[in-house]
């Protein structure tokens, strides 16, 4: 939590610059940034494979997904041509662009447990993944499920087929991030499987010794 607050303050100071905002404008900016932070996906909302709606912090705060009105981007507009409301939108977009990239790179893709997840070709056992897409507007994330894996000549998996709510395409693994809850559940399943195999081998050894005696 403290690391997240530190990261937010760092990125906010970078995009805020020397701008001077009124109390109402600054409050509006913080509310918009709060919506960005609480829109990050944690895991799948349901167990249905065809459901691509993620569980987000907003569900715990307001009981539903966070929605935003579609707005044209103002990133390319010069600041001296912006109205006050457009300036707030531009600062929000800059923050979103930097924070989203930092969150994906430093938080999701740096999790060592993601490297331990064993993917199979069985549809329905694949975790929900976040597809990196830097052009999405604030509070928007692209999610999908892996339906097929492709291994290279060296036997290592580098490309997968991802099915989203609108289409299906191939993506490199470096463009995908497994959601935090999915990582924990798959690691727990792997540990349970290992424990089951371990106990099964122990039972077999006990039975063999009993027969020999």
C-alpha positions as semicolon CSV with decimal commas, in nm:
position;residue;x (nm);y (nm);z (nm)
1;X;0,000;0,000;0,000
2;X;0,276;0,246;0,096
3;X;0,469;0,162;-0,220
4;X;0,156;0,230;-0,426
5;X;0,103;0,570;-0,263
6;X;0,468;0,657;-0,322
7;X;0,438;0,560;-0,689
8;X;0,123;0,772;-0,731
9;X;0,286;1,078;-0,576
10;X;0,591;1,032;-0,797
11;X;0,394;1,010;-1,121
12;X;0,157;1,288;-1,021
13;X;0,446;1,527;-0,959
14;X;0,592;1,437;-1,299
15;X;0,276;1,516;-1,495
16;X;0,159;1,806;-1,281
17;X;0,461;2,022;-1,358
18;X;0,425;2,392;-1,281
19;X;0,048;2,408;-1,329
20;X;-0,159;2,599;-1,077
21;X;-0,506;2,461;-1,012
22;X;-0,789;2,580;-0,795
23;X;-0,916;2,365;-0,510
24;X;-1,211;2,246;-0,720
25;X;-0,989;2,166;-1,020
26;X;-0,737;1,976;-0,808
27;X;-1,016;1,782;-0,636
28;X;-1,158;1,687;-0,975
29;X;-0,814;1,572;-1,090
30;X;-0,768;1,354;-0,782
31;X;-1,112;1,199;-0,829
32;X;-1,026;1,108;-1,187
33;X;-0,691;0,961;-1,082
34;X;-0,866;0,768;-0,805
35;X;-1,096;0,618;-1,068
36;X;-0,792;0,509;-1,271
37;X;-0,634;0,338;-0,971
38;X;-0,953;0,161;-0,865
39;X;-1,016;0,033;-1,217
40;X;-0,713;-0,198;-1,223
41;X;-0,814;-0,564;-1,269
42;X;-0,744;-0,804;-0,983
43;X;-0,895;-1,124;-1,117
44;X;-1,199;-1,268;-1,296
45;X;-1,534;-1,159;-1,153
46;X;-1,698;-1,500;-1,216
47;X;-1,587;-1,854;-1,296
48;X;-1,755;-1,842;-1,638
49;X;-1,498;-1,880;-1,916
50;X;-1,693;-1,656;-2,154
51;X;-1,706;-1,375;-1,896
52;X;-1,427;-1,121;-1,944
53;X;-1,541;-0,875;-1,677
54;X;-1,267;-0,838;-1,413
55;X;-1,292;-0,792;-1,039
56;X;-1,159;-0,445;-0,955
57;X;-1,112;-0,243;-0,633
58;X;-1,414;-0,038;-0,740
59;X;-1,640;-0,336;-0,671
60;X;-1,542;-0,321;-0,303
61;X;-1,584;0,056;-0,285
62;X;-1,902;0,129;-0,481
63;X;-2,034;-0,220;-0,549
64;X;-2,002;-0,201;-0,928
65;X;-1,755;-0,143;-1,209
66;X;-1,617;0,206;-1,262
67;X;-1,749;0,359;-1,584
68;X;-1,625;0,668;-1,766
69;X;-1,775;0,871;-2,047
70;X;-1,596;0,837;-2,382
71;X;-1,386;1,146;-2,446
72;X;-1,152;1,238;-2,732
73;X;-0,786;1,244;-2,641
74;X;-0,626;1,584;-2,577
75;X;-0,269;1,464;-2,535
76;X;-0,156;1,612;-2,865
77;X;-0,319;1,952;-2,804
78;X;-0,089;2,234;-2,694
79;X;-0,147;2,356;-2,341
80;X;-0,202;2,720;-2,443
81;X;-0,504;2,608;-2,646
82;X;-0,668;2,410;-2,368
83;X;-0,960;2,517;-2,155
84;X;-0,939;2,447;-1,782
85;X;-1,145;2,129;-1,807
86;X;-0,937;2,009;-2,100
87;X;-0,620;2,074;-1,899
88;X;-0,745;1,844;-1,624
89;X;-0,823;1,579;-1,882
90;X;-0,477;1,612;-2,035
91;X;-0,305;1,576;-1,696
92;X;-0,522;1,271;-1,627
93;X;-0,425;1,114;-1,959
94;X;-0,056;1,177;-1,897
95;X;-0,080;1,023;-1,552
96;X;-0,270;0,723;-1,688
97;X;-0,014;0,661;-1,961
98;X;0,282;0,668;-1,720
99;X;0,117;0,492;-1,427
100;X;-0,035;0,214;-1,637
101;X;0,302;0,132;-1,793
102;X;0,474;0,138;-1,453
103;X;0,204;-0,078;-1,293
104;X;0,227;-0,342;-1,564
105;X;0,607;-0,347;-1,585
106;X;0,698;-0,309;-1,218
107;X;0,409;-0,495;-1,055
108;X;0,245;-0,754;-1,278
109;X;0,530;-0,866;-1,503
110;X;0,784;-0,875;-1,220
111;X;0,595;-1,137;-1,019
112;X;0,813;-1,447;-1,000
113;X;0,507;-1,671;-0,952
114;X;0,394;-1,583;-1,307
115;X;0,701;-1,767;-1,436
116;X;0,603;-2,080;-1,240
117;X;0,255;-2,117;-1,387
118;X;0,235;-2,420;-1,614
119;X;0,009;-2,359;-1,911
120;X;-0,160;-2,644;-2,095
121;X;-0,355;-2,670;-2,418
122;X;-0,678;-2,756;-2,237
123;X;-0,931;-2,478;-2,288
124;X;-1,077;-2,361;-1,962
125;X;-0,767;-2,418;-1,750
126;X;-0,597;-2,103;-1,871
127;X;-0,588;-1,796;-1,647
128;X;-0,736;-1,460;-1,737
129;X;-0,463;-1,232;-1,867
130;X;-0,419;-0,861;-1,915
131;X;-0,320;-0,766;-2,270
132;X;-0,082;-0,474;-2,284
133;X;-0,234;-0,197;-2,493
134;X;-0,081;0,150;-2,434
135;X;-0,336;0,331;-2,653
136;X;-0,639;0,256;-2,437
137;X;-0,803;0,555;-2,263
138;X;-0,804;0,594;-1,883
139;X;-0,982;0,323;-1,683
140;X;-0,988;0,086;-1,980
141;X;-0,808;-0,250;-1,977
142;X;-0,807;-0,525;-2,240
143;X;-0,854;-0,873;-2,097
144;X;-0,865;-1,218;-2,250
145;X;-0,813;-1,588;-2,192
146;X;-0,542;-1,805;-2,342
147;X;-0,691;-2,076;-2,563
148;X;-0,379;-2,225;-2,722
149;X;-0,004;-2,220;-2,670
150;X;0,266;-2,237;-2,936
151;X;0,614;-2,370;-2,863
152;X;0,923;-2,295;-3,066
153;X;1,185;-2,537;-3,198
154;X;1,357;-2,521;-2,859
155;X;1,041;-2,635;-2,683
156;X;0,988;-2,305;-2,502
157;X;0,652;-2,131;-2,514
158;X;0,670;-1,777;-2,644
159;X;0,343;-1,717;-2,835
160;X;-0,015;-1,789;-2,733
161;X;-0,360;-1,748;-2,881
162;X;-0,576;-1,512;-2,675
163;X;-0,956;-1,494;-2,696
164;X;-1,115;-1,164;-2,595
165;X;-1,476;-1,048;-2,581
166;X;-1,455;-0,924;-2,940
167;X;-1,189;-1,124;-3,124
168;X;-0,909;-1,378;-3,103
169;X;-0,546;-1,326;-3,200
170;X;-0,192;-1,433;-3,123
171;X;0,026;-1,245;-2,880
172;X;0,377;-1,282;-2,744
173;X;0,406;-1,367;-2,376
174;X;0,585;-1,038;-2,310
175;X;0,260;-0,861;-2,405
176;X;0,054;-1,051;-2,147
177;X;0,022;-1,033;-1,769
178;X;-0,158;-1,282;-1,548
179;X;-0,383;-1,113;-1,293
180;X;-0,282;-1,133;-0,924
181;X;-0,571;-1,356;-0,807
182;X;-0,518;-1,593;-1,099
183;X;-0,150;-1,627;-1,007
184;X;-0,232;-1,721;-0,649
185;X;-0,504;-1,971;-0,747
186;X;-0,286;-2,147;-1,004
187;X;0,008;-2,165;-0,764
188;X;-0,220;-2,310;-0,495
189;X;-0,353;-2,567;-0,743
190;X;0,001;-2,666;-0,839
191;X;0,096;-2,702;-0,471
192;X;-0,214;-2,913;-0,403
193;X;-0,129;-3,135;-0,699
194;X;0,227;-3,180;-0,577
195;X;0,104;-3,266;-0,228
196;X;-0,146;-3,516;-0,370
197;X;0,128;-3,684;-0,576
198;X;0,357;-3,688;-0,273
199;X;0,092;-3,852;-0,051
200;X;0,003;-4,099;-0,327
201;X;0,365;-4,209;-0,356
202;X;0,383;-4,242;0,022
203;X;0,074;-4,463;0,026
204;X;0,217;-4,679;-0,251
205;X;0,541;-4,727;-0,059
206;X;0,350;-4,817;0,258
207;X;0,139;-5,073;0,072
208;X;0,445;-5,225;-0,094
209;X;0,622;-5,261;0,241
210;X;0,311;-5,420;0,393
211;X;0,291;-5,674;0,109
212;X;0,659;-5,761;0,142
213;X;0,624;-5,820;0,515
